[in-house]
Amino acid sequence: MIHPHFLFEAAAYFVGFRLFLWQRYRIQGTGIAEGEDGLWLAVGAILGAALGSKLLAWGQDPEATFAGFPDFVALMQGKTVVGGFLGGLIGVEIAKNRLGYNQSTGDLFVYPCLVGIIIGRIGCFLTGLPDRTHGIASSLPWAWDFGDGIGRHPTQLYEIVFAIIILILIVHIRRWLPLAGDQFKCFMLAYLTFRLVVDYIKPSPYLYFGILSGIQLACIAGLVYYAKDGIRIGKSLVWQEK
């Protein structure tokens, strides 16, 4: 029997990559990420995401991660979506710099990332406690028992609902966004803010300043990086509403 986490994670990668290729085909003729350059950018995104997701997973709880060092199998366990997105961003920027490519390509990754979250988190939810993506104990009516008799925040479902809402919003506002790449910046600002907040209802170790987990610290770094763009985009949307 195929494990649900593996099944849905594989489906998320497959569908996400197909959406990326469809996006490239749809804008064919614009000069954005075409030909060999586009493939190298995809490679940069994949390698950066893989490395970033692993490094941030290690930084989330270094003591637990390296307790069995040099146990290679233990080191390879665990990944973080936030680290994947930030690492993918860095990977693409490195690839663009090496290629001398200066066009914005972020919008190509928005739908693949959101759909990937929706599909992947289904696998996380079905995996339950071993996946370690569940929330803390809760008495709310929708609290979910993952098999140990304790109702918990189903944070995987929260993330799925959030991703669907952001997908709908970006489709709605994209015609008002002034610059190429703004869709991706809106996505990153929204997702990093969501994770900064929702991780407070996850059983995360707050190892940094006593109030932040490694993932939350990375979210803040990403939000600072995009702060100027967020203000610019916000002003543009307010102006359009007027």
C-alpha positions in Angstrom: 0.0 0.0 0.0 1.3 3.4 -1.0 1.8 5.8 2.0 -0.5 8.8 1.7 2.3 11.3 2.4 4.5 9.9 -0.4 1.5 9.7 -2.8 0.2 13.2 -2.3 3.7 14.7 -2.2 4.6 13.1 -5.5 1.3 14.3 -6.9 2.0 17.8 -5.7 5.4 17.9 -7.4 4.0 16.3 -10.6 1.0 18.7 -10.9 3.1 21.7 -9.9 5.7 21.0 -12.5 3.0 20.5 -15.2 1.4 23.8 -14.2 4.8 25.5 -14.5 5.3 24.1 -18.0 1.7 25.2 -19.0 2.5 28.7 -17.7 5.6 28.8 -19.9 3.7 27.6 -22.9 0.9 30.1 -22.3 3.3 33.1 -22.4 5.3 31.7 -25.3 6.5 34.5 -27.5 7.0 37.0 -24.6 10.6 36.1 -24.1 10.0 35.1 -20.4 11.7 31.9 -19.3 11.8 30.4 -22.8 14.1 27.8 -24.2 17.1 26.6 -22.3 17.0 29.5 -19.9 13.6 28.5 -18.6 14.8 25.0 -17.9 17.8 26.2 -16.0 15.6 28.5 -13.9 13.4 25.5 -13.1 16.5 23.5 -12.1 17.5 26.4 -9.9 14.1 26.5 -8.3 14.0 22.7 -7.6 17.6 22.5 -6.2 17.1 25.6 -4.1 13.8 24.4 -2.8 15.3 21.0 -1.9 18.2 22.5 -0.1 16.2 25.3 1.6 13.5 22.9 2.9 16.2 20.7 4.5 18.3 23.4 6.0 15.3 25.1 7.7 14.1 21.7 8.9 17.4 21.3 10.6 17.3 24.8 12.0 13.8 24.2 13.5 15.2 21.9 16.2 18.9 21.5 15.8 19.3 19.5 19.0 16.8 16.8 18.0 18.1 16.8 14.4 21.7 16.1 15.3 21.1 14.0 18.4 21.9 10.8 16.4 24.7 12.3 14.3 26.1 10.9 12.0 22.8 9.0 11.4 22.3 9.9 7.7 18.7 8.5 7.6 17.7 10.7 10.5 19.3 13.8 8.9 17.3 13.3 5.7 14.0 13.2 7.5 11.9 16.3 7.6 11.3 19.2 5.2 9.6 22.6 5.5 7.5 24.3 2.9 8.7 27.7 4.0 12.3 26.7 3.5 11.4 25.2 0.1 9.8 28.5 -1.1 12.6 30.7 0.2 15.3 28.3 -1.0 13.6 28.1 -4.4 13.6 31.9 -4.6 17.3 32.0 -3.9 18.0 29.2 -6.3 16.1 31.0 -9.1 17.9 34.3 -8.4 21.3 32.5 -8.5 20.4 30.9 -11.8 19.2 34.2 -13.3 22.5 35.9 -12.2 24.6 33.1 -13.8 22.5 33.4 -17.0 22.6 37.2 -17.1 18.8 37.0 -17.1 17.0 40.1 -15.7 13.3 39.5 -16.4 10.9 38.7 -13.5 9.8 35.0 -13.5 8.1 34.7 -10.2 4.6 34.7 -11.6 5.3 31.4 -13.3 5.5 29.7 -9.9 2.4 31.1 -8.2 -0.2 28.6 -9.3 2.2 25.6 -9.1 3.1 26.6 -5.5 -0.5 27.1 -4.4 -1.8 23.9 -6.0 1.2 22.0 -4.6 0.3 23.2 -1.1 -3.3 22.1 -1.5 -2.4 18.6 -2.8 0.6 18.1 -0.5 -1.3 19.1 2.7 -3.9 16.5 2.0 -1.1 13.9 2.4 0.1 15.6 5.6 -3.4 15.5 7.0 -4.0 11.8 6.1 -0.6 10.9 7.6 -1.6 12.3 11.0 0.7 12.6 14.0 3.9 11.1 12.4 3.9 13.9 9.9 4.3 16.5 12.7 2.3 19.2 10.8 -0.7 19.0 13.2 -1.7 21.7 15.6 -1.8 21.8 19.4 -4.6 20.4 21.5 -7.9 22.3 21.1 -11.5 22.0 22.3 -13.0 23.7 19.2 -15.8 21.9 17.5 -13.6 21.1 14.5 -10.7 19.9 16.5 -9.4 16.6 15.0 -8.4 13.4 16.7 -5.5 12.0 14.8 -5.8 8.7 16.6 -4.5 9.2 20.1 -7.8 10.5 21.6 -6.7 14.2 21.7 -8.5 16.8 19.6 -6.0 19.1 17.8 -6.1 22.0 15.4 -6.1 20.5 11.9 -3.6 23.0 10.7 -3.1 21.1 7.5 -6.7 21.9 6.6 -6.3 25.5 7.6 -3.5 25.7 5.1 -5.5 24.1 2.4 -8.4 26.6 2.9 -5.9 29.5 3.0 -4.2 28.4 -0.2 -7.6 28.2 -2.0 -8.5 31.7 -0.8 -5.2 33.2 -1.9 -5.5 31.5 -5.3 -8.9 33.0 -5.8 -7.8 36.4 -4.6 -4.7 36.5 -6.9 -6.7 35.5 -9.9 -9.1 38.4 -9.1 -6.5 41.1 -8.5 -3.8 40.1 -11.0 -5.0 42.6 -13.6 -4.5 45.4 -11.2 -0.9 44.5 -10.3 1.4 46.9 -12.0 4.6 44.9 -12.4 5.6 41.4 -13.6 6.4 39.3 -10.5 3.9 41.1 -8.3 1.6 38.0 -8.2 4.5 36.0 -6.7 5.3 38.7 -4.2 1.6 38.8 -3.1 1.7 35.1 -2.7 4.9 35.1 -0.7 3.7 38.0 1.6 0.4 36.2 2.2 1.9 32.8 2.8 4.8 33.9 5.1 2.3 36.0 7.2 0.0 33.0 7.4 2.8 30.7 8.6 4.2 33.2 11.0 0.7 33.3 12.7 -0.4 29.7 12.4 2.8 28.2 13.7 1.9 29.5 17.1 -0.8 26.8 17.3 1.7 24.1 16.3 3.8 22.2 18.8 6.9 24.0 17.6 10.1 24.6 19.7 10.5 28.4 20.2 14.3 28.4 20.3 14.9 31.9 19.0 14.4 34.8 21.4 12.1 32.5 23.4 9.1 33.4 21.2 10.0 32.3 17.6 10.6 28.9 15.9 13.1 28.6 13.1 10.3 28.6 10.6 8.8 31.8 12.0 12.2 33.5 12.0 12.6 32.6 8.3 9.1 34.0 7.7 10.1 37.3 9.3 13.2 37.5 7.1 11.1 36.9 4.0 8.6 39.5 5.0 11.3 42.1 5.6 12.7 41.2 2.2 9.4 41.9 0.5 8.2 44.7 2.7 9.0 47.5 0.2 7.2 45.6 -2.5 4.2 44.9 -0.2 3.8 48.6 0.5 4.0 49.5 -3.2 1.5 46.8 -4.2 -0.9 47.8 -1.4 -0.8 51.5 -2.5 -1.5 50.4 -6.1 -4.5 48.3 -5.1 -6.0 51.0 -2.9 -5.6 53.4 -5.8 -7.4 51.0 -8.2 -10.3 50.7 -5.7 -10.7 54.5 -5.7 
